[in-house]
């Protein structure tokens, strides 16, 4: 058998070639295919990069068809707005106004009209002084009163009088009764009065804590209670002033009478109580001058007067 012919016969018979020989043919082919694949991928990446860079750097893309904006001047805009307003505003027929007479009103006529209105108002109120006590305002100047020879003006008069135990000697309480009756008798009927009796405490005469009209009936009522005044107790005038200053309306003048001494602090308290109203307080020392210095101070602070009246024996 020829040994050279044996391998060919073996291949024809389906027998595989040795691995070493096949490996020598496959390695060059695989390397060639890998290089071709790399070249194709590099080419694709290069083209993609070029396309992307072209778009980012202002390539044509969508900008190839720019949008045009319409530009309108201010005058054209105003004309357009006027036209739109004319279309939206309804048309209303203008109606003629009726003829009106020319007004010729003088200032003097206006003043006369106001004066007439004021006169009508006064007539409705019943006339008289607007400072009437019923309105709760000062009635100073509408009348007068005279107590122990001391005259005061106004229409409302308050009396703060001492009825302490010392007033019961030498007939002083009788003198006080006489002076009160005489003072009330001299008042006009349009006036009113309030009498406060003080000693260790204070109380209005007859228990009436209100203004009493100086009418005939008011005077008769007061005279009955004046006749019953008795002297007792100490000398503390401040509670009496507290009653007087709580009256509404307030007095136009206050008479303050004492026959002895009292706490000097009363002057300071009265200055505080009367600071807003400045009601004149007419101070009278009766028989005894012991309180003269304090009474002068009270009169000066209030705009009132000070007077000393001798007792019945002097």
C-alpha positions as CSV (number, residue, x, y, z in Angstrom):
1,X,0.0,0.0,0.0
2,X,1.3,3.4,-1.0
3,X,1.7,5.6,2.1
4,X,1.4,8.9,0.2
5,X,-2.1,8.1,-0.9
6,X,-3.4,7.2,2.5
7,X,-4.2,10.8,3.8
8,X,-6.4,11.7,0.8
9,X,-8.4,8.6,1.2
10,X,-8.9,9.4,4.8
11,X,-10.4,12.9,4.0
12,X,-12.7,11.4,1.4
13,X,-13.8,9.0,3.9
14,X,-15.0,11.9,6.3
15,X,-12.1,11.8,8.7
16,X,-11.2,15.3,10.3
17,X,-8.0,17.0,9.7
18,X,-5.7,17.4,12.6
19,X,-6.5,20.6,14.9
20,X,-3.1,22.1,14.4
21,X,-3.6,22.6,10.7
22,X,-7.2,24.2,11.1
23,X,-5.9,26.6,13.7
24,X,-3.3,27.9,11.3
25,X,-6.1,28.9,8.8
26,X,-8.7,30.3,11.3
27,X,-6.5,32.9,13.2
28,X,-5.7,35.2,10.2
29,X,-9.4,35.2,9.1
30,X,-10.7,36.1,12.6
31,X,-8.2,39.0,12.9
32,X,-9.2,40.3,9.5
33,X,-12.9,40.3,10.4
34,X,-12.3,42.1,13.7
35,X,-10.4,44.9,12.0
36,X,-13.1,45.3,9.4
37,X,-15.8,45.5,12.2
38,X,-13.8,48.2,14.1
39,X,-13.4,50.2,11.0
40,X,-17.2,50.1,10.3
41,X,-18.0,51.2,13.9
42,X,-15.5,54.0,13.9
43,X,-17.0,55.3,10.7
44,X,-20.5,55.2,12.1
45,X,-19.4,57.0,15.3
46,X,-17.6,59.7,13.3
47,X,-20.7,60.4,11.1
48,X,-22.9,60.6,14.2
49,X,-20.5,63.0,16.0
50,X,-20.4,65.2,12.9
51,X,-24.2,65.4,12.7
52,X,-24.5,66.3,16.5
53,X,-21.8,68.9,16.4
54,X,-23.4,70.5,13.4
55,X,-26.8,70.9,15.2
56,X,-25.2,72.3,18.4
57,X,-23.0,74.9,16.6
58,X,-26.0,76.5,14.8
59,X,-26.7,74.2,12.0
60,X,-29.6,74.8,9.8
61,X,-32.1,72.4,11.5
62,X,-35.4,74.0,12.4
63,X,-33.8,77.5,12.1
64,X,-33.9,77.2,8.4
65,X,-37.4,78.6,8.5
66,X,-37.3,81.6,10.9
67,X,-40.5,83.1,12.4
68,X,-41.3,86.6,11.4
69,X,-42.9,89.1,14.0
70,X,-45.2,91.9,13.0
71,X,-44.1,95.3,14.3
72,X,-46.7,98.0,14.9
73,X,-46.1,101.7,15.7
74,X,-47.6,103.5,18.6
75,X,-49.8,105.6,16.3
76,X,-51.2,102.5,14.6
77,X,-51.9,101.0,18.0
78,X,-53.8,104.1,19.1
79,X,-55.9,104.1,15.9
80,X,-56.7,100.4,16.4
81,X,-57.8,101.1,20.1
82,X,-60.0,104.0,19.0
83,X,-61.7,101.9,16.4
84,X,-62.4,99.1,19.0
85,X,-63.8,101.6,21.5
86,X,-66.1,103.1,18.9
87,X,-67.4,99.7,18.1
88,X,-68.0,98.7,21.8
89,X,-69.6,102.0,22.9
90,X,-73.4,102.1,22.4
91,X,-74.8,105.1,20.6
92,X,-77.1,107.2,22.8
93,X,-79.1,110.1,21.5
94,X,-78.3,113.4,23.2
95,X,-81.3,115.0,24.8
96,X,-81.6,118.7,25.3
97,X,-81.5,120.0,28.9
98,X,-84.5,122.0,30.2
99,X,-83.9,125.7,30.6
100,X,-83.2,126.7,34.2
101,X,-83.5,130.3,35.6
102,X,-80.3,131.9,36.6
103,X,-79.9,131.9,40.4
104,X,-79.0,135.2,42.0
105,X,-78.7,134.6,45.7
106,X,-77.1,137.3,47.7
107,X,-75.1,136.6,50.9
108,X,-77.3,139.0,52.8
109,X,-80.3,136.8,51.9
110,X,-78.5,133.7,53.2
111,X,-77.7,135.5,56.5
112,X,-81.3,136.6,56.8
113,X,-82.5,133.1,56.3
114,X,-80.1,131.7,58.9
115,X,-81.2,134.4,61.3
116,X,-84.8,133.5,60.8
117,X,-84.1,129.8,61.4
118,X,-82.3,130.7,64.7
119,X,-85.2,132.8,65.8
120,X,-87.6,130.0,65.0
121,X,-85.5,127.6,67.1
122,X,-85.4,130.0,70.0
123,X,-89.2,130.4,69.8
124,X,-89.6,126.6,69.9
125,X,-87.3,126.4,72.9
126,X,-89.4,129.0,74.7
127,X,-86.9,131.9,74.3
128,X,-84.9,133.1,77.3
129,X,-81.3,132.8,78.1
130,X,-79.5,129.8,76.7
131,X,-77.6,129.6,80.0
132,X,-80.8,128.5,81.8
133,X,-80.1,126.1,84.6
134,X,-82.3,123.5,82.9
135,X,-79.7,123.0,80.2
136,X,-77.0,122.2,82.7
137,X,-74.6,125.1,81.8
138,X,-73.4,128.1,83.8
139,X,-76.0,130.7,84.5
140,X,-73.5,133.3,85.8
141,X,-74.7,136.8,85.3
142,X,-78.4,136.0,85.4
143,X,-78.9,137.1,89.0
144,X,-77.2,137.6,92.3
145,X,-77.3,136.7,95.9
146,X,-76.1,138.4,99.1
147,X,-75.1,136.4,102.2
148,X,-73.6,138.1,105.3
149,X,-73.2,141.2,103.1
150,X,-71.1,139.4,100.5
151,X,-72.6,139.6,97.0
152,X,-72.1,136.9,94.3
153,X,-73.5,136.7,90.7
154,X,-75.1,133.8,88.9
155,X,-78.2,131.8,89.0
156,X,-77.2,128.8,91.2
157,X,-75.8,129.4,94.6
158,X,-74.4,126.8,97.1
159,X,-74.0,127.4,100.8
160,X,-71.5,125.4,102.9
161,X,-72.2,126.7,106.4
162,X,-70.8,125.8,109.8
163,X,-73.3,124.3,112.4
164,X,-70.6,123.0,114.8
165,X,-71.0,123.2,118.6
166,X,-69.3,126.6,118.8
167,X,-72.1,128.1,116.7
168,X,-74.5,127.4,119.6
169,X,-73.0,130.1,121.8
170,X,-73.6,133.9,121.8
171,X,-76.6,133.6,119.5
172,X,-74.5,132.8,116.5
173,X,-76.9,130.0,115.2
174,X,-79.8,132.4,115.3
175,X,-77.8,134.9,113.3
176,X,-77.1,132.2,110.7
177,X,-80.8,131.3,110.4
178,X,-81.6,135.0,109.9
179,X,-79.0,135.5,107.2
180,X,-80.0,132.4,105.3
181,X,-83.7,133.5,105.3
182,X,-82.8,137.0,104.2
183,X,-80.5,135.8,101.4
184,X,-83.1,133.4,99.9
185,X,-85.8,136.1,100.1
186,X,-83.6,138.4,98.0
187,X,-83.1,135.9,95.2
188,X,-84.9,136.0,91.9
189,X,-87.4,133.2,91.2
190,X,-85.2,132.1,88.2
191,X,-82.4,131.3,90.6
192,X,-81.8,128.1,92.6
193,X,-80.0,127.2,95.8
194,X,-78.4,124.3,97.6
195,X,-77.7,124.5,101.4
196,X,-75.2,122.1,103.0
197,X,-74.8,122.0,106.7
198,X,-71.6,120.7,108.1
199,X,-70.1,119.9,111.5
200,X,-68.3,116.5,112.0
201,X,-70.1,115.4,108.9
202,X,-72.3,117.0,106.2
203,X,-75.9,116.9,105.0
204,X,-78.1,118.9,102.8
205,X,-80.8,120.9,104.5
206,X,-84.1,119.0,104.6
207,X,-82.3,116.0,103.2
208,X,-82.8,117.3,99.7
209,X,-79.6,116.6,97.7
210,X,-80.7,118.7,94.7
211,X,-81.1,122.2,93.5
212,X,-84.2,124.0,95.0
213,X,-85.9,126.7,92.9
214,X,-86.0,130.1,94.5
215,X,-89.7,130.3,93.9
216,X,-92.2,131.2,96.7
217,X,-92.8,127.6,97.4
218,X,-89.1,126.7,97.4
219,X,-88.3,129.5,99.8
220,X,-91.2,128.5,102.2
221,X,-89.9,124.9,102.1
222,X,-86.3,126.1,103.0
223,X,-87.5,128.5,105.7
224,X,-89.2,125.6,107.6
225,X,-86.0,123.6,107.6
226,X,-83.7,126.6,108.4
227,X,-85.8,127.2,111.6
228,X,-84.8,123.7,112.7
229,X,-81.0,124.1,112.4
230,X,-79.2,123.2,115.6
231,X,-75.5,123.5,116.5
232,X,-73.5,120.4,117.5
233,X,-70.3,118.5,116.7
234,X,-66.9,119.4,115.3
235,X,-65.7,121.4,112.3
236,X,-65.0,119.4,109.1
237,X,-66.0,121.3,106.0
238,X,-64.6,119.0,103.3
239,X,-67.6,116.5,103.2
240,X,-69.8,119.5,102.6
241,X,-67.8,120.5,99.5
242,X,-67.8,117.0,98.2
243,X,-71.6,117.2,98.2
244,X,-71.6,120.6,96.5
245,X,-69.2,119.6,93.7
246,X,-71.2,116.5,93.0
247,X,-74.2,118.6,92.0
248,X,-75.3,118.7,88.4
249,X,-75.3,121.3,87.0
250,X,-72.6,122.8,89.1
251,X,-73.0,126.1,91.1
252,X,-72.1,129.5,89.8
253,X,-70.8,130.6,93.2
254,X,-70.2,129.0,96.6
255,X,-70.5,130.6,100.0
256,X,-68.3,129.1,102.7
257,X,-68.8,130.2,106.3
258,X,-67.1,129.1,109.5
259,X,-66.7,130.4,113.1
260,X,-63.6,128.4,114.0
261,X,-60.5,126.6,112.8
262,X,-60.3,123.4,110.7
263,X,-57.7,121.2,109.0
264,X,-55.5,123.5,106.7
265,X,-55.2,120.6,104.2
266,X,-58.8,121.4,103.2
267,X,-57.3,124.3,101.1
268,X,-55.2,122.0,99.1
269,X,-58.0,119.5,98.6
270,X,-60.3,122.3,97.4
271,X,-57.7,123.5,95.0
272,X,-57.6,120.1,93.4
273,X,-61.4,119.6,93.4
274,X,-62.0,123.1,91.8
275,X,-59.1,123.1,89.4
276,X,-61.2,122.3,86.4
277,X,-64.2,124.5,87.1
278,X,-62.7,127.5,89.0
279,X,-66.0,128.2,90.8
280,X,-65.6,131.2,93.0
281,X,-65.7,130.4,96.7
282,X,-66.6,133.4,98.9
283,X,-65.1,132.7,102.3
284,X,-66.5,134.2,105.5
285,X,-65.1,133.9,109.0
286,X,-67.8,134.6,111.5
287,X,-66.9,135.9,114.9
288,X,-63.6,134.1,115.1
289,X,-60.6,134.9,112.8
290,X,-58.7,131.7,113.6
291,X,-59.2,130.3,110.1
292,X,-58.5,133.6,108.3
293,X,-55.2,132.5,106.6
294,X,-56.7,129.3,105.2
295,X,-59.9,131.1,104.1
296,X,-57.9,133.7,102.3
297,X,-55.9,131.0,100.5
298,X,-59.1,129.2,99.4
299,X,-60.6,132.5,98.2
300,X,-57.5,133.4,96.2
301,X,-57.2,129.9,94.5
302,X,-60.8,129.9,93.4
303,X,-61.2,133.5,92.3
304,X,-63.6,134.3,95.2
305,X,-63.4,136.8,98.1
306,X,-62.7,136.7,101.8
307,X,-64.7,138.6,104.4
308,X,-64.7,138.6,108.2
309,X,-68.1,139.2,109.9
310,X,-68.1,140.1,113.6
311,X,-70.3,138.0,115.9
312,X,-73.5,139.1,117.5
313,X,-71.6,140.6,120.5
314,X,-69.0,142.5,118.5
